[in-house]
Amino acid sequence: MDGYLKFSDGEVSLGGVTVPGILSSLSIGSEVIFDEPKEEGKPGTTKLPMGWEDSDFSLSLVLVSDENGTCYDKLKKLVAVFKGTNDKKNPKVFTIANHHISAWGIDHAVFKRLQSSEDNKTDTIKATLSFTEHNPPIQNQAQPPKDGGASGKAENKTPGTTAKEPELSLKINVGR
């Protein structure tokens, strides 16, 4: 993983870097996955609940122009964080350090979307940072046959599992 996501007194930190802006909201959601098999000779479909989609959450930040820079300078910094990659040139995966997000059982997330908007009345930009839950893939590791493969018989293999430990974090503190 590529660091922590956290809040600290209304600030958002991604991978140890405090992102510019004032936190205005955090929202989280998920949905049930349905299988909808068609049965011949019957109208419509039957919905069978099969599990849950990965959860998504969004943070809304207000970027203001002040002595630390313009709202556009701050947006450039957010875009750079969004487009940042890990050592394999993939989008970063963050470990969660926030009570609200953790209550949903989310341990890791990917920064999947950044949107911004402005109006003609204020010198501010509203930025929405969207994340999706990330469950690291479990990799099967084939074990070599005990007899070196000489028997030619089918084997009963018990695959092992591995998952990488997080490297970055996403920390969010709503000032409580």
C-alpha positions in Angstrom: 0.0 0.0 0.0 1.1 3.6 -0.6 0.4 5.4 2.7 -2.5 6.6 5.0 -5.6 8.6 4.3 -6.5 10.7 7.4 -8.3 13.8 8.7 -6.6 16.0 11.2 -8.7 19.0 12.4 -10.5 19.3 9.1 -7.4 18.7 7.0 -6.9 15.7 4.8 -3.6 13.9 4.5 -2.7 11.5 1.7 0.4 9.4 2.1 1.8 11.8 4.7 1.1 14.9 2.6 -1.5 17.4 3.8 -3.6 18.2 0.8 -4.7 21.9 0.3 -8.3 22.8 1.2 -10.8 22.8 3.9 -12.8 19.6 4.5 -16.5 20.2 4.1 -18.0 16.7 3.9 -17.4 13.0 3.8 -19.9 10.5 2.4 -19.8 6.7 2.1 -22.0 4.2 0.3 -22.2 0.6 -1.0 -24.8 -1.6 -2.8 -25.9 -5.2 -2.9 -24.8 -7.3 -5.9 -27.8 -9.1 -7.5 -27.8 -12.0 -9.9 -30.7 -11.7 -12.3 -31.2 -15.1 -14.0 -33.8 -15.2 -16.8 -36.1 -18.2 -16.7 -37.6 -19.4 -20.0 -41.3 -19.0 -20.2 -41.5 -16.5 -17.3 -41.8 -12.8 -17.7 -39.3 -10.5 -16.0 -36.3 -11.6 -13.9 -35.7 -12.8 -10.4 -33.2 -10.9 -8.3 -31.0 -13.0 -6.1 -28.8 -11.1 -3.6 -25.2 -12.4 -4.0 -23.0 -10.1 -1.9 -21.9 -6.5 -1.8 -20.1 -4.1 -4.2 -16.9 -2.5 -2.9 -17.8 0.6 -1.0 -17.1 4.1 -2.4 -16.6 7.3 -0.4 -16.1 11.0 -1.3 -14.5 13.9 0.4 -15.5 17.5 -0.5 -12.8 20.2 0.0 -13.1 23.9 -0.5 -9.9 25.5 -2.0 -9.6 29.1 -1.1 -7.2 31.8 -2.3 -5.1 33.0 0.6 -1.5 33.9 1.6 -0.5 30.2 0.8 -1.6 30.5 -2.8 -4.5 30.8 -5.2 -7.3 28.2 -5.4 -5.8 27.3 -8.8 -2.3 26.6 -7.3 -4.0 24.4 -4.7 -6.0 22.6 -7.3 -2.7 21.9 -9.2 -1.3 20.2 -6.0 -4.5 18.1 -5.7 -4.2 17.0 -9.3 -0.5 16.0 -8.8 -1.6 13.9 -5.8 -4.4 12.3 -7.8 -2.1 11.4 -10.7 0.7 10.2 -8.4 1.8 6.6 -8.9 3.5 3.9 -6.9 6.9 2.4 -7.9 5.1 0.2 -10.5 3.5 3.2 -12.1 0.0 2.2 -10.9 -2.4 4.4 -9.0 -1.6 4.4 -5.3 -3.5 2.3 -2.7 -4.0 4.0 0.7 -4.5 2.6 4.2 -7.5 4.1 6.0 -7.1 5.9 9.3 -10.5 7.4 9.9 -13.2 6.2 12.3 -16.2 6.8 10.0 -14.6 5.0 7.1 -13.3 2.2 9.3 -16.8 1.7 10.7 -17.7 0.5 7.2 -14.9 -2.1 7.4 -12.8 -0.3 4.8 -9.1 -0.8 5.3 -7.7 0.2 2.0 -8.8 2.5 -0.9 -7.8 3.8 -4.3 -8.1 7.5 -5.2 -10.3 6.9 -8.3 -11.7 10.3 -9.3 -11.0 14.0 -8.8 -13.6 16.6 -9.8 -13.5 20.4 -9.4 -16.0 23.2 -9.9 -16.1 26.9 -9.4 -18.6 29.7 -9.6 -18.4 33.4 -10.6 -19.2 34.8 -7.2 -16.2 33.6 -5.0 -12.5 33.0 -5.4 -12.9 29.4 -4.3 -12.9 26.0 -6.0 -14.9 23.0 -4.7 -13.0 19.7 -5.1 -14.5 16.3 -4.7 -12.0 13.4 -4.1 -13.6 10.0 -4.7 -12.2 6.7 -3.5 -13.1 3.1 -3.9 -12.5 0.3 -1.4 -9.5 -1.8 -2.4 -9.2 -5.4 -1.3 -5.7 -6.6 -2.2 -5.8 -9.7 -4.4 -4.8 -12.9 -2.7 -2.1 -14.6 -4.8 -2.0 -18.4 -5.0 1.5 -19.8 -4.7 1.8 -23.2 -6.2 3.8 -25.6 -4.1 6.2 -28.0 -5.8 5.2 -31.7 -5.8 6.7 -33.7 -3.0 8.2 -36.3 -5.4 9.5 -33.7 -7.8 6.6 -34.4 -10.2 7.9 -37.8 -11.2 4.8 -39.8 -10.2 2.6 -38.2 -12.9 -0.4 -38.4 -10.6 -2.8 -35.5 -9.9 -1.8 -33.8 -6.7 -3.8 -32.3 -3.9 -2.3 -28.9 -3.7 -3.0 -26.5 -0.9 -2.3 -23.0 -2.2 -0.8 -20.4 0.1 -1.9 -16.8 0.2 0.0 -13.6 0.4 -1.0 -9.9 0.5 1.3 -6.8 0.5 1.4 -4.6 3.6 0.3 -1.0 3.1 2.9 1.7 2.4 0.8 4.9 2.2 -2.2 6.1 4.2 -5.3 8.3 3.9 -6.1 10.0 7.3 -9.2 12.1 7.9 -10.1 13.8 11.2 -13.2 15.8 11.3 -11.9 17.8 14.3 -13.5 15.8 17.1 
